[in-house]
């Protein structure tokens, strides 16, 4: 059940890039509030703690619903915030260290893998079928006799 909740949360989350350093979580909150209820605003901090920068120039805004997120993207992409043109897009799933097996990405990749292999397996069987038909009707006993003769002779 849980991975469904995660995917729908992700659909309601937008990525906002090209942010001026003057922009705070509060700024983003108010800039995007007209489009719907906001669950969370996230401005990732610079990796370097001694940096003068407040954030890394991008952030995420999570709305209550995916519809609001789409609305915000349509209206705010390439708009200006504090004199900087911002990019607003659908957030992509974060690939991070703790997304190993059993995480939401692994499940989808696994499903894709299974689907791909199931298809190629069927293709392979169909291919064999065609070849057999091309070789003419096979005597079902023929293959077995061949195996017996090939095996070690009884002493």
C-alpha positions as CSV (number, residue, x, y, z in Angstrom):
1,X,0.0,0.0,0.0
2,X,2.7,2.5,1.0
3,X,4.4,2.9,-2.3
4,X,1.1,4.2,-3.8
5,X,1.0,7.0,-1.2
6,X,4.6,7.9,-2.0
7,X,4.0,8.2,-5.7
8,X,0.9,10.4,-5.2
9,X,2.8,12.6,-2.8
10,X,5.5,12.9,-5.4
11,X,3.0,13.9,-8.0
12,X,1.9,16.8,-5.7
13,X,5.5,18.0,-5.3
14,X,7.1,20.5,-7.5
15,X,10.8,21.4,-8.1
16,X,11.6,25.1,-8.1
17,X,15.0,26.1,-9.5
18,X,16.9,29.3,-10.2
19,X,16.1,30.8,-6.8
20,X,17.7,34.0,-5.7
21,X,19.6,33.8,-2.3
22,X,17.0,36.2,-0.8
23,X,14.3,33.6,-1.2
24,X,13.4,31.8,2.0
25,X,11.0,28.9,2.7
26,X,8.6,31.6,3.8
27,X,8.9,33.3,0.4
28,X,8.3,30.1,-1.5
29,X,5.4,29.3,0.7
30,X,3.6,32.6,0.0
31,X,4.6,32.5,-3.7
32,X,2.9,29.2,-4.3
33,X,0.1,29.4,-1.7
34,X,-2.4,30.8,-4.3
35,X,-2.4,27.5,-6.1
36,X,-3.5,25.3,-3.2
37,X,-2.8,24.1,0.3
38,X,0.9,23.5,0.9
39,X,2.1,20.5,2.9
40,X,5.8,21.4,3.0
41,X,8.4,23.6,1.6
42,X,12.0,22.3,1.4
43,X,15.1,24.4,0.6
44,X,18.1,22.1,0.6
45,X,21.0,23.7,2.4
46,X,24.5,24.0,0.8
47,X,26.7,21.0,1.5
48,X,29.4,23.4,2.6
49,X,28.4,24.7,6.1
50,X,30.7,27.7,5.9
51,X,29.1,28.9,2.7
52,X,27.4,32.3,2.8
53,X,24.5,30.8,0.8
54,X,21.2,30.2,2.4
55,X,20.4,27.3,0.1
56,X,21.5,25.7,-3.2
57,X,19.3,27.8,-5.5
58,X,16.5,25.3,-5.7
59,X,13.7,23.9,-3.5
60,X,10.6,21.7,-3.4
61,X,7.1,22.6,-2.6
62,X,4.7,19.8,-1.8
63,X,0.9,20.5,-2.3
64,X,-2.0,18.7,-0.9
65,X,-3.1,17.6,-4.4
66,X,-1.4,16.9,-7.7
67,X,-3.9,19.2,-9.4
68,X,-2.6,22.1,-7.4
69,X,1.0,21.2,-8.3
70,X,0.2,21.1,-12.0
71,X,-1.5,24.5,-11.7
72,X,1.6,26.0,-9.9
73,X,3.9,24.6,-12.6
74,X,1.7,26.0,-15.5
75,X,1.6,29.4,-13.8
76,X,5.0,29.8,-12.2
77,X,7.4,28.2,-14.6
78,X,9.7,30.9,-16.2
79,X,8.1,33.6,-14.0
80,X,10.2,36.0,-11.9
81,X,10.8,35.8,-8.2
82,X,13.0,38.5,-6.6
83,X,14.3,39.4,-10.1
84,X,15.4,35.8,-11.0
85,X,13.6,33.8,-13.6
86,X,12.6,30.5,-11.9
87,X,12.1,27.1,-13.3
88,X,9.2,25.1,-11.9
89,X,8.7,21.5,-12.8
90,X,7.4,18.2,-11.5
91,X,9.7,16.8,-8.8
92,X,11.5,13.6,-9.7
93,X,12.0,10.8,-7.2
94,X,15.2,11.3,-5.2
95,X,17.7,8.5,-5.8
96,X,19.6,8.3,-2.5
97,X,21.6,5.8,-0.6
98,X,18.8,4.3,1.4
99,X,16.7,3.5,-1.6
100,X,17.8,-0.1,-1.9
101,X,15.7,-3.2,-2.2
102,X,12.2,-2.9,-0.9
103,X,12.0,0.8,-1.7
104,X,9.5,2.3,-4.1
105,X,12.0,2.5,-7.0
106,X,13.2,-1.0,-6.7
107,X,9.6,-2.3,-6.9
108,X,9.0,-0.6,-10.2
109,X,12.4,-1.6,-11.6
110,X,11.7,-5.2,-10.6
111,X,8.2,-5.1,-12.2
112,X,9.8,-3.7,-15.4
113,X,12.5,-6.4,-15.3
114,X,9.9,-9.2,-14.9
115,X,7.8,-7.8,-17.7
116,X,10.8,-7.5,-20.0
117,X,11.9,-11.0,-19.3
118,X,8.4,-12.5,-19.6
119,X,8.1,-11.0,-23.0
120,X,11.5,-12.2,-24.2
121,X,10.7,-15.7,-22.9
122,X,7.5,-15.8,-25.0
123,X,9.3,-14.5,-28.0
124,X,11.9,-17.2,-27.6
125,X,9.3,-19.9,-27.4
126,X,7.5,-18.5,-30.5
127,X,10.8,-18.5,-32.3
128,X,11.4,-22.1,-31.5
129,X,7.9,-23.0,-32.6
130,X,8.5,-21.4,-36.0
131,X,11.8,-23.2,-36.4
132,X,10.2,-26.6,-35.5
133,X,7.4,-26.0,-38.0
134,X,10.0,-25.1,-40.6
135,X,11.8,-28.4,-40.0
136,X,8.6,-30.3,-40.7
137,X,6.6,-32.5,-38.3
138,X,8.7,-34.0,-35.5
139,X,8.3,-37.6,-34.3
140,X,8.0,-37.1,-30.5
141,X,9.9,-40.4,-30.0
142,X,12.8,-39.4,-32.3
143,X,14.4,-37.0,-29.8
144,X,14.3,-39.6,-27.0
145,X,15.8,-42.4,-29.1
146,X,18.6,-40.1,-30.0
147,X,19.3,-39.4,-26.4
148,X,19.4,-43.2,-25.5
149,X,21.8,-43.9,-28.3
150,X,24.1,-41.1,-27.3
151,X,24.2,-42.2,-23.7
152,X,26.7,-44.8,-22.3
153,X,26.0,-48.3,-23.7
154,X,24.9,-50.9,-21.1
155,X,27.8,-53.2,-20.2
